[in-house]
Amino acid sequence: MYRKPIIIKFTSFLLVILMLSTPIILIAQTMGNDYLQGKMQGELNAKGNPLWIIAGLGCGIFGVGAAYFIKPSPPSMALMGKSTEYVLGYVEGYQNKSRKTNTGYACGGWAAWALMWLLFLSSTSTETTYTY
């Protein structure tokens, strides 16, 4: 007889906790969903800039470093009217994907520079034999 009120109190307390935590869980799921949608859309829209090839050609390893460390800014038109979580996800996805693409372009430019340099060195270093 004494245990019934304790079980009823515990069950009531548990139900109150569950009813209060349900909206918080739903809000957290919605926020996470917006963030993930924004991140995926940002990755899809990220194109990179082929002009980083010139940075790799002209600056070598420093151009590659600049392509890696400079964060590209996403187009503002894609972010108008979106939630804060969506914008955060979009910006992160766009910057990560664009930075990888830009770094690849700069590495390609640097590789082209290295290839031209090796071809130049091989053409200028011809062996000459002298006969006496």
Secondary structure, DSSP 4 states (H G I P E B T S, - for coil): --HHHHHHHHHHHHHHHHHHHHHHHHHHHHHHHHHHHHHHHHHHH----TTHHHHHHHHTHHHHHHHHHSPPPPPGGGGTT--HHHHHHHHHHHHHHHHHHHHHHHHHHHHHHHHHHHHHHHHH--------
